[in-house]
Amino acid sequence: MKRRGAQWRELSFLDNLAAAADAVGFDNADIALGLARVDWQSVQDREEFLQALTGRSSREVIEEGMNAKLP
């Protein structure tokens, strides 16, 4: 039997954890874990909630991380 490789699935626990950790920061891992367990109806619902919670869109968070200067 041929094994299929791992595939990323939207709204999976890991997808939700990545989105939540990006939004609230890794210092707030306990909050991110809780948000990852939510049964979101859609990616848009999740992103809208995270934006309302943090005041920043996922795009802003990503751009901020890309522009961060290393020590």
PyMOL Python script that loads the backbone (N, CA, C, O; Angstrom):
from pymol import cmd

cmd.read_pdbstr("""\
ATOM      1  N   MET A   1       0.827  -1.162   0.000  1.00  0.00           N
ATOM      2  CA  MET A   1       0.000   0.000   0.000  1.00  0.00           C
ATOM      3  C   MET A   1       0.888   1.248   0.000  1.00  0.00           C
ATOM      4  O   MET A   1       1.805   1.370   0.812  1.00  0.00           O
ATOM      5  N   LYS A   2       0.609   2.145  -0.898  1.00  0.00           N
ATOM      6  CA  LYS A   2       1.399   3.364  -1.021  1.00  0.00           C
ATOM      7  C   LYS A   2       0.917   4.401  -0.004  1.00  0.00           C
ATOM      8  O   LYS A   2      -0.280   4.662   0.116  1.00  0.00           O
ATOM      9  N   ARG A   3       1.869   4.986   0.724  1.00  0.00           N
ATOM     10  CA  ARG A   3       1.557   5.999   1.722  1.00  0.00           C
ATOM     11  C   ARG A   3       1.544   7.377   1.112  1.00  0.00           C
ATOM     12  O   ARG A   3       2.414   7.729   0.315  1.00  0.00           O
ATOM     13  N   ARG A   4       0.565   8.141   1.486  1.00  0.00           N
ATOM     14  CA  ARG A   4       0.508   9.536   1.040  1.00  0.00           C
ATOM     15  C   ARG A   4       1.278  10.414   2.016  1.00  0.00           C
ATOM     16  O   ARG A   4       1.302  10.159   3.220  1.00  0.00           O
ATOM     17  N   GLY A   5       1.891  11.426   1.487  1.00  0.00           N
ATOM     18  CA  GLY A   5       2.622  12.353   2.348  1.00  0.00           C
ATOM     19  C   GLY A   5       1.664  13.208   3.161  1.00  0.00           C
ATOM     20  O   GLY A   5       0.478  13.301   2.845  1.00  0.00           O
ATOM     21  N   ALA A   6       2.174  13.814   4.182  1.00  0.00           N
ATOM     22  CA  ALA A   6       1.359  14.692   5.017  1.00  0.00           C
ATOM     23  C   ALA A   6       0.898  15.882   4.207  1.00  0.00           C
ATOM     24  O   ALA A   6       1.647  16.429   3.396  1.00  0.00           O
ATOM     25  N   GLN A   7      -0.333  16.275   4.431  1.00  0.00           N
ATOM     26  CA  GLN A   7      -0.897  17.417   3.725  1.00  0.00           C
ATOM     27  C   GLN A   7      -1.456  18.413   4.735  1.00  0.00           C
ATOM     28  O   GLN A   7      -2.043  18.025   5.745  1.00  0.00           O
ATOM     29  N   TRP A   8      -1.268  19.693   4.452  1.00  0.00           N
ATOM     30  CA  TRP A   8      -1.787  20.740   5.316  1.00  0.00           C
ATOM     31  C   TRP A   8      -3.277  20.864   5.055  1.00  0.00           C
ATOM     32  O   TRP A   8      -3.704  20.946   3.904  1.00  0.00           O
ATOM     33  N   ARG A   9      -4.072  20.877   6.123  1.00  0.00           N
ATOM     34  CA  ARG A   9      -5.514  21.013   5.983  1.00  0.00           C
ATOM     35  C   ARG A   9      -5.975  22.282   6.675  1.00  0.00           C
ATOM     36  O   ARG A   9      -5.635  22.539   7.829  1.00  0.00           O
ATOM     37  N   GLU A  10      -6.754  23.069   5.952  1.00  0.00           N
ATOM     38  CA  GLU A  10      -7.319  24.269   6.554  1.00  0.00           C
ATOM     39  C   GLU A  10      -8.245  23.881   7.689  1.00  0.00           C
ATOM     40  O   GLU A  10      -8.961  22.883   7.616  1.00  0.00           O
ATOM     41  N   LEU A  11      -8.219  24.683   8.735  1.00  0.00           N
ATOM     42  CA  LEU A  11      -9.045  24.526   9.923  1.00  0.00           C
ATOM     43  C   LEU A  11      -8.711  23.285  10.747  1.00  0.00           C
ATOM     44  O   LEU A  11      -9.482  22.893  11.623  1.00  0.00           O
ATOM     45  N   SER A  12      -7.567  22.671  10.467  1.00  0.00           N
ATOM     46  CA  SER A  12      -7.096  21.591  11.328  1.00  0.00           C
ATOM     47  C   SER A  12      -6.537  22.227  12.603  1.00  0.00           C
ATOM     48  O   SER A  12      -6.350  23.442  12.666  1.00  0.00           O
ATOM     49  N   PHE A  13      -6.276  21.405  13.607  1.00  0.00           N
ATOM     50  CA  PHE A  13      -5.709  21.915  14.847  1.00  0.00           C
ATOM     51  C   PHE A  13      -4.412  22.672  14.588  1.00  0.00           C
ATOM     52  O   PHE A  13      -4.204  23.758  15.129  1.00  0.00           O
ATOM     53  N   LEU A  14      -3.537  22.098  13.758  1.00  0.00           N
ATOM     54  CA  LEU A  14      -2.247  22.751  13.487  1.00  0.00           C
ATOM     55  C   LEU A  14      -2.415  24.049  12.709  1.00  0.00           C
ATOM     56  O   LEU A  14      -1.687  25.012  12.952  1.00  0.00           O
ATOM     57  N   ASP A  15      -3.354  24.088  11.786  1.00  0.00           N
ATOM     58  CA  ASP A  15      -3.622  25.317  11.035  1.00  0.00           C
ATOM     59  C   ASP A  15      -4.138  26.396  11.984  1.00  0.00           C
ATOM     60  O   ASP A  15      -3.689  27.541  11.931  1.00  0.00           O
ATOM     61  N   ASN A  16      -5.076  26.032  12.846  1.00  0.00           N
ATOM     62  CA  ASN A  16      -5.611  26.985  13.812  1.00  0.00           C
ATOM     63  C   ASN A  16      -4.556  27.436  14.807  1.00  0.00           C
ATOM     64  O   ASN A  16      -4.513  28.607  15.183  1.00  0.00           O
ATOM     65  N   LEU A  17      -3.702  26.511  15.234  1.00  0.00           N
ATOM     66  CA  LEU A  17      -2.633  26.865  16.168  1.00  0.00           C
ATOM     67  C   LEU A  17      -1.661  27.847  15.531  1.00  0.00           C
ATOM     68  O   LEU A  17      -1.255  28.819  16.168  1.00  0.00           O
ATOM     69  N   ALA A  18      -1.286  27.603  14.289  1.00  0.00           N
ATOM     70  CA  ALA A  18      -0.365  28.511  13.593  1.00  0.00           C
ATOM     71  C   ALA A  18      -0.977  29.905  13.469  1.00  0.00           C
ATOM     72  O   ALA A  18      -0.303  30.904  13.721  1.00  0.00           O
ATOM     73  N   ALA A  19      -2.242  29.975  13.084  1.00  0.00           N
ATOM     74  CA  ALA A  19      -2.906  31.276  12.928  1.00  0.00           C
ATOM     75  C   ALA A  19      -3.017  31.993  14.269  1.00  0.00           C
ATOM     76  O   ALA A  19      -2.755  33.193  14.358  1.00  0.00           O
ATOM     77  N   ALA A  20      -3.403  31.262  15.309  1.00  0.00           N
ATOM     78  CA  ALA A  20      -3.560  31.873  16.627  1.00  0.00           C
ATOM     79  C   ALA A  20      -2.219  32.318  17.197  1.00  0.00           C
ATOM     80  O   ALA A  20      -2.121  33.408  17.761  1.00  0.00           O
ATOM     81  N   ALA A  21      -1.193  31.497  17.059  1.00  0.00           N
ATOM     82  CA  ALA A  21       0.132  31.855  17.572  1.00  0.00           C
ATOM     83  C   ALA A  21       0.685  33.073  16.833  1.00  0.00           C
ATOM     84  O   ALA A  21       1.310  33.940  17.444  1.00  0.00           O
ATOM     85  N   ASP A  22       0.460  33.137  15.541  1.00  0.00           N
ATOM     86  CA  ASP A  22       0.884  34.323  14.785  1.00  0.00           C
ATOM     87  C   ASP A  22       0.154  35.565  15.290  1.00  0.00           C
ATOM     88  O   ASP A  22       0.744  36.641  15.381  1.00  0.00           O
ATOM     89  N   ALA A  23      -1.127  35.416  15.618  1.00  0.00           N
ATOM     90  CA  ALA A  23      -1.934  36.564  16.026  1.00  0.00           C
ATOM     91  C   ALA A  23      -1.604  37.039  17.436  1.00  0.00           C
ATOM     92  O   ALA A  23      -1.424  38.235  17.663  1.00  0.00           O
ATOM     93  N   VAL A  24      -1.525  36.105  18.387  1.00  0.00           N
ATOM     94  CA  VAL A  24      -1.357  36.514  19.788  1.00  0.00           C
ATOM     95  C   VAL A  24       0.083  36.434  20.271  1.00  0.00           C
ATOM     96  O   VAL A  24       0.397  36.910  21.362  1.00  0.00           O
ATOM     97  N   GLY A  25       0.955  35.840  19.476  1.00  0.00           N
ATOM     98  CA  GLY A  25       2.361  35.740  19.842  1.00  0.00           C
ATOM     99  C   GLY A  25       2.657  34.461  20.598  1.00  0.00           C
ATOM    100  O   GLY A  25       1.793  33.912  21.282  1.00  0.00           O
ATOM    101  N   PHE A  26       3.870  34.000  20.468  1.00  0.00           N
ATOM    102  CA  PHE A  26       4.267  32.745  21.083  1.00  0.00           C
ATOM    103  C   PHE A  26       4.383  32.855  22.604  1.00  0.00           C
ATOM    104  O   PHE A  26       4.354  31.841  23.302  1.00  0.00           O
ATOM    105  N   ASP A  27       4.515  34.074  23.116  1.00  0.00           N
ATOM    106  CA  ASP A  27       4.536  34.259  24.567  1.00  0.00           C
ATOM    107  C   ASP A  27       3.175  33.948  25.181  1.00  0.00           C
ATOM    108  O   ASP A  27       3.076  33.708  26.384  1.00  0.00           O
ATOM    109  N   ASN A  28       2.135  33.952  24.366  1.00  0.00           N
ATOM    110  CA  ASN A  28       0.776  33.652  24.817  1.00  0.00           C
ATOM    111  C   ASN A  28       0.332  32.287  24.294  1.00  0.00           C
ATOM    112  O   ASN A  28      -0.780  32.137  23.788  1.00  0.00           O
ATOM    113  N   ALA A  29       1.204  31.307  24.420  1.00  0.00           N
ATOM    114  CA  ALA A  29       0.938  29.969  23.873  1.00  0.00           C
ATOM    115  C   ALA A  29      -0.328  29.351  24.449  1.00  0.00           C
ATOM    116  O   ALA A  29      -1.046  28.648  23.738  1.00  0.00           O
ATOM    117  N   ASP A  30      -0.619  29.603  25.737  1.00  0.00           N
ATOM    118  CA  ASP A  30      -1.818  29.024  26.333  1.00  0.00           C
ATOM    119  C   ASP A  30      -3.084  29.556  25.677  1.00  0.00           C
ATOM    120  O   ASP A  30      -4.048  28.811  25.498  1.00  0.00           O
ATOM    121  N   ILE A  31      -3.094  30.821  25.322  1.00  0.00           N
ATOM    122  CA  ILE A  31      -4.236  31.407  24.611  1.00  0.00           C
ATOM    123  C   ILE A  31      -4.320  30.823  23.202  1.00  0.00           C
ATOM    124  O   ILE A  31      -5.405  30.472  22.738  1.00  0.00           O
ATOM    125  N   ALA A  32      -3.182  30.718  22.525  1.00  0.00           N
ATOM    126  CA  ALA A  32      -3.158  30.155  21.182  1.00  0.00           C
ATOM    127  C   ALA A  32      -3.670  28.713  21.170  1.00  0.00           C
ATOM    128  O   ALA A  32      -4.395  28.318  20.257  1.00  0.00           O
ATOM    129  N   LEU A  33      -3.292  27.925  22.184  1.00  0.00           N
ATOM    130  CA  LEU A  33      -3.779  26.543  22.266  1.00  0.00           C
ATOM    131  C   LEU A  33      -5.293  26.498  22.424  1.00  0.00           C
ATOM    132  O   LEU A  33      -5.962  25.673  21.801  1.00  0.00           O
ATOM    133  N   GLY A  34      -5.824  27.371  23.245  1.00  0.00           N
ATOM    134  CA  GLY A  34      -7.275  27.428  23.419  1.00  0.00           C
ATOM    135  C   GLY A  34      -7.982  27.813  22.133  1.00  0.00           C
ATOM    136  O   GLY A  34      -9.006  27.226  21.781  1.00  0.00           O
ATOM    137  N   LEU A  35      -7.438  28.802  21.427  1.00  0.00           N
ATOM    138  CA  LEU A  35      -8.045  29.233  20.161  1.00  0.00           C
ATOM    139  C   LEU A  35      -7.921  28.155  19.088  1.00  0.00           C
ATOM    140  O   LEU A  35      -8.771  28.061  18.202  1.00  0.00           O
ATOM    141  N   ALA A  36      -6.878  27.352  19.161  1.00  0.00           N
ATOM    142  CA  ALA A  36      -6.689  26.282  18.171  1.00  0.00           C
ATOM    143  C   ALA A  36      -7.744  25.194  18.321  1.00  0.00           C
ATOM    144  O   ALA A  36      -8.026  24.471  17.367  1.00  0.00           O
ATOM    145  N   ARG A  37      -8.323  25.073  19.498  1.00  0.00           N
ATOM    146  CA  ARG A  37      -9.332  24.032  19.753  1.00  0.00           C
ATOM    147  C   ARG A  37     -10.742  24.441  19.327  1.00  0.00           C
ATOM    148  O   ARG A  37     -11.651  23.611  19.328  1.00  0.00           O
ATOM    149  N   VAL A  38     -10.929  25.696  18.967  1.00  0.00           N
ATOM    150  CA  VAL A  38     -12.256  26.167  18.561  1.00  0.00           C
ATOM    151  C   VAL A  38     -12.640  25.523  17.232  1.00  0.00           C
ATOM    152  O   VAL A  38     -11.805  25.375  16.339  1.00  0.00           O
ATOM    153  N   ASP A  39     -13.903  25.143  17.110  1.00  0.00           N
ATOM    154  CA  ASP A  39     -14.416  24.552  15.872  1.00  0.00           C
ATOM    155  C   ASP A  39     -14.893  25.692  14.962  1.00  0.00           C
ATOM    156  O   ASP A  39     -16.089  25.971  14.871  1.00  0.00           O
ATOM    157  N   TRP A  40     -13.940  26.341  14.298  1.00  0.00           N
ATOM    158  CA  TRP A  40     -14.256  27.475  13.438  1.00  0.00           C
ATOM    159  C   TRP A  40     -15.078  27.003  12.244  1.00  0.00           C
ATOM    160  O   TRP A  40     -14.832  25.923  11.707  1.00  0.00           O
ATOM    161  N   GLN A  41     -16.049  27.807  11.830  1.00  0.00           N
ATOM    162  CA  GLN A  41     -16.885  27.463  10.680  1.00  0.00           C
ATOM    163  C   GLN A  41     -16.147  27.694   9.368  1.00  0.00           C
ATOM    164  O   GLN A  41     -16.393  26.999   8.382  1.00  0.00           O
ATOM    165  N   SER A  42     -15.239  28.675   9.357  1.00  0.00           N
ATOM    166  CA  SER A  42     -14.474  28.966   8.145  1.00  0.00           C
ATOM    167  C   SER A  42     -13.191  29.691   8.532  1.00  0.00           C
ATOM    168  O   SER A  42     -13.059  30.204   9.643  1.00  0.00           O
ATOM    169  N   VAL A  43     -12.262  29.720   7.605  1.00  0.00           N
ATOM    170  CA  VAL A  43     -11.012  30.465   7.826  1.00  0.00           C
ATOM    171  C   VAL A  43     -11.335  31.940   8.008  1.00  0.00           C
ATOM    172  O   VAL A  43     -10.716  32.616   8.830  1.00  0.00           O
ATOM    173  N   GLN A  44     -12.299  32.440   7.247  1.00  0.00           N
ATOM    174  CA  GLN A  44     -12.675  33.850   7.356  1.00  0.00           C
ATOM    175  C   GLN A  44     -13.206  34.167   8.759  1.00  0.00           C
ATOM    176  O   GLN A  44     -12.855  35.199   9.330  1.00  0.00           O
ATOM    177  N   ASP A  45     -14.044  33.292   9.317  1.00  0.00           N
ATOM    178  CA  ASP A  45     -14.536  33.505  10.679  1.00  0.00           C
ATOM    179  C   ASP A  45     -13.380  33.572  11.671  1.00  0.00           C
ATOM    180  O   ASP A  45     -13.344  34.443  12.540  1.00  0.00           O
ATOM    181  N   ARG A  46     -12.441  32.648  11.533  1.00  0.00           N
ATOM    182  CA  ARG A  46     -11.288  32.615  12.437  1.00  0.00           C
ATOM    183  C   ARG A  46     -10.462  33.889  12.297  1.00  0.00           C
ATOM    184  O   ARG A  46     -10.084  34.499  13.297  1.00  0.00           O
ATOM    185  N   GLU A  47     -10.184  34.288  11.064  1.00  0.00           N
ATOM    186  CA  GLU A  47      -9.366  35.481  10.838  1.00  0.00           C
ATOM    187  C   GLU A  47     -10.055  36.745  11.336  1.00  0.00           C
ATOM    188  O   GLU A  47      -9.398  37.629  11.889  1.00  0.00           O
ATOM    189  N   GLU A  48     -11.370  36.843  11.149  1.00  0.00           N
ATOM    190  CA  GLU A  48     -12.108  38.011  11.636  1.00  0.00           C
ATOM    191  C   GLU A  48     -12.064  38.086  13.163  1.00  0.00           C
ATOM    192  O   GLU A  48     -11.904  39.166  13.730  1.00  0.00           O
ATOM    193  N   PHE A  49     -12.208  36.931  13.828  1.00  0.00           N
ATOM    194  CA  PHE A  49     -12.136  36.914  15.286  1.00  0.00           C
ATOM    195  C   PHE A  49     -10.751  37.331  15.760  1.00  0.00           C
ATOM    196  O   PHE A  49     -10.625  38.168  16.654  1.00  0.00           O
ATOM    197  N   LEU A  50      -9.716  36.752  15.169  1.00  0.00           N
ATOM    198  CA  LEU A  50      -8.356  37.080  15.583  1.00  0.00           C
ATOM    199  C   LEU A  50      -8.040  38.548  15.334  1.00  0.00           C
ATOM    200  O   LEU A  50      -7.334  39.173  16.124  1.00  0.00           O
ATOM    201  N   GLN A  51      -8.557  39.101  14.245  1.00  0.00           N
ATOM    202  CA  GLN A  51      -8.326  40.517  13.965  1.00  0.00           C
ATOM    203  C   GLN A  51      -9.053  41.383  15.001  1.00  0.00           C
ATOM    204  O   GLN A  51      -8.508  42.383  15.468  1.00  0.00           O
ATOM    205  N   ALA A  52     -10.273  40.998  15.356  1.00  0.00           N
ATOM    206  CA  ALA A  52     -11.007  41.758  16.374  1.00  0.00           C
ATOM    207  C   ALA A  52     -10.306  41.669  17.729  1.00  0.00           C
ATOM    208  O   ALA A  52     -10.286  42.638  18.488  1.00  0.00           O
ATOM    209  N   LEU A  53      -9.738  40.517  18.023  1.00  0.00           N
ATOM    210  CA  LEU A  53      -9.044  40.289  19.297  1.00  0.00           C
ATOM    211  C   LEU A  53      -7.761  41.118  19.388  1.00  0.00           C
ATOM    212  O   LEU A  53      -7.472  41.719  20.423  1.00  0.00           O
ATOM    213  N   THR A  54      -7.002  41.141  18.301  1.00  0.00           N
ATOM    214  CA  THR A  54      -5.677  41.780  18.336  1.00  0.00           C
ATOM    215  C   THR A  54      -5.636  43.161  17.699  1.00  0.00           C
ATOM    216  O   THR A  54      -4.716  43.938  17.954  1.00  0.00           O
ATOM    217  N   GLY A  55      -6.623  43.466  16.876  1.00  0.00           N
ATOM    218  CA  GLY A  55      -6.621  44.737  16.165  1.00  0.00           C
ATOM    219  C   GLY A  55      -5.707  44.735  14.951  1.00  0.00           C
ATOM    220  O   GLY A  55      -5.467  45.781  14.349  1.00  0.00           O
ATOM    221  N   ARG A  56      -5.191  43.550  14.585  1.00  0.00           N
ATOM    222  CA  ARG A  56      -4.293  43.446  13.430  1.00  0.00           C
ATOM    223  C   ARG A  56      -4.733  42.282  12.552  1.00  0.00           C
ATOM    224  O   ARG A  56      -5.188  41.251  13.047  1.00  0.00           O
ATOM    225  N   SER A  57      -4.592  42.461  11.251  1.00  0.00           N
ATOM    226  CA  SER A  57      -4.911  41.372  10.330  1.00  0.00           C
ATOM    227  C   SER A  57      -3.729  40.407  10.256  1.00  0.00           C
ATOM    228  O   SER A  57      -2.609  40.755  10.630  1.00  0.00           O
ATOM    229  N   SER A  58      -3.988  39.202   9.774  1.00  0.00           N
ATOM    230  CA  SER A  58      -2.906  38.223   9.651  1.00  0.00           C
ATOM    231  C   SER A  58      -1.839  38.721   8.690  1.00  0.00           C
ATOM    232  O   SER A  58      -0.658  38.425   8.873  1.00  0.00           O
ATOM    233  N   ARG A  59      -2.229  39.463   7.680  1.00  0.00           N
ATOM    234  CA  ARG A  59      -1.249  40.020   6.734  1.00  0.00           C
ATOM    235  C   ARG A  59      -0.319  41.001   7.442  1.00  0.00           C
ATOM    236  O   ARG A  59       0.886  41.000   7.194  1.00  0.00           O
ATOM    237  N   GLU A  60      -0.867  41.833   8.316  1.00  0.00           N
ATOM    238  CA  GLU A  60      -0.035  42.779   9.061  1.00  0.00           C
ATOM    239  C   GLU A  60       0.945  42.057   9.980  1.00  0.00           C
ATOM    240  O   GLU A  60       2.099  42.466  10.111  1.00  0.00           O
ATOM    241  N   VAL A  61       0.481  40.983  10.613  1.00  0.00           N
ATOM    242  CA  VAL A  61       1.343  40.214  11.506  1.00  0.00           C
ATOM    243  C   VAL A  61       2.490  39.588  10.727  1.00  0.00           C
ATOM    244  O   VAL A  61       3.637  39.612  11.174  1.00  0.00           O
ATOM    245  N   ILE A  62       2.178  39.030   9.563  1.00  0.00           N
ATOM    246  CA  ILE A  62       3.213  38.406   8.724  1.00  0.00           C
ATOM    247  C   ILE A  62       4.226  39.440   8.252  1.00  0.00           C
ATOM    248  O   ILE A  62       5.434  39.214   8.317  1.00  0.00           O
ATOM    249  N   GLU A  63       3.725  40.576   7.777  1.00  0.00           N
ATOM    250  CA  GLU A  63       4.627  41.632   7.307  1.00  0.00           C
ATOM    251  C   GLU A  63       5.495  42.164   8.432  1.00  0.00           C
ATOM    252  O   GLU A  63       6.670  42.466   8.221  1.00  0.00           O
ATOM    253  N   GLU A  64       4.932  42.282   9.617  1.00  0.00           N
ATOM    254  CA  GLU A  64       5.706  42.740  10.769  1.00  0.00           C
ATOM    255  C   GLU A  64       6.832  41.776  11.091  1.00  0.00           C
ATOM    256  O   GLU A  64       7.952  42.189  11.390  1.00  0.00           O
ATOM    257  N   GLY A  65       6.525  40.488  11.028  1.00  0.00           N
ATOM    258  CA  GLY A  65       7.543  39.470  11.297  1.00  0.00           C
ATOM    259  C   GLY A  65       8.633  39.460  10.243  1.00  0.00           C
ATOM    260  O   GLY A  65       9.803  39.242  10.557  1.00  0.00           O
ATOM    261  N   MET A  66       8.258  39.696   8.995  1.00  0.00           N
ATOM    262  CA  MET A  66       9.246  39.703   7.921  1.00  0.00           C
ATOM    263  C   MET A  66      10.166  40.907   7.998  1.00  0.00           C
ATOM    264  O   MET A  66      11.306  40.854   7.537  1.00  0.00           O
ATOM    265  N   ASN A  67       9.675  41.987   8.577  1.00  0.00           N
ATOM    266  CA  ASN A  67      10.476  43.209   8.653  1.00  0.00           C
ATOM    267  C   ASN A  67      11.221  43.359   9.982  1.00  0.00           C
ATOM    268  O   ASN A  67      11.923  44.346  10.200  1.00  0.00           O
ATOM    269  N   ALA A  68      11.060  42.376  10.861  1.00  0.00           N
ATOM    270  CA  ALA A  68      11.716  42.444  12.169  1.00  0.00           C
ATOM    271  C   ALA A  68      13.224  42.348  12.000  1.00  0.00           C
ATOM    272  O   ALA A  68      13.730  41.603  11.161  1.00  0.00           O
ATOM    273  N   LYS A  69      13.921  43.112  12.811  1.00  0.00           N
ATOM    274  CA  LYS A  69      15.387  43.076  12.791  1.00  0.00           C
ATOM    275  C   LYS A  69      15.888  42.118  13.850  1.00  0.00           C
ATOM    276  O   LYS A  69      15.427  42.137  14.991  1.00  0.00           O
ATOM    277  N   LEU A  70      16.812  41.301  13.474  1.00  0.00           N
ATOM    278  CA  LEU A  70      17.395  40.356  14.415  1.00  0.00           C
ATOM    279  C   LEU A  70      18.438  41.059  15.278  1.00  0.00           C
ATOM    280  O   LEU A  70      19.094  41.998  14.828  1.00  0.00           O
ATOM    281  N   PRO A  71      18.588  40.597  16.530  1.00  0.00           N
ATOM    282  CA  PRO A  71      19.586  41.249  17.420  1.00  0.00           C
ATOM    283  C   PRO A  71      20.996  41.017  16.941  1.00  0.00           C
ATOM    284  O   PRO A  71      21.946  41.489  17.565  1.00  0.00           O
TER     285      PRO A  71
END
""", "prot")
cmd.dss("prot")
cmd.show_as("cartoon", "prot")
cmd.util.cbc("prot")
cmd.orient("prot")
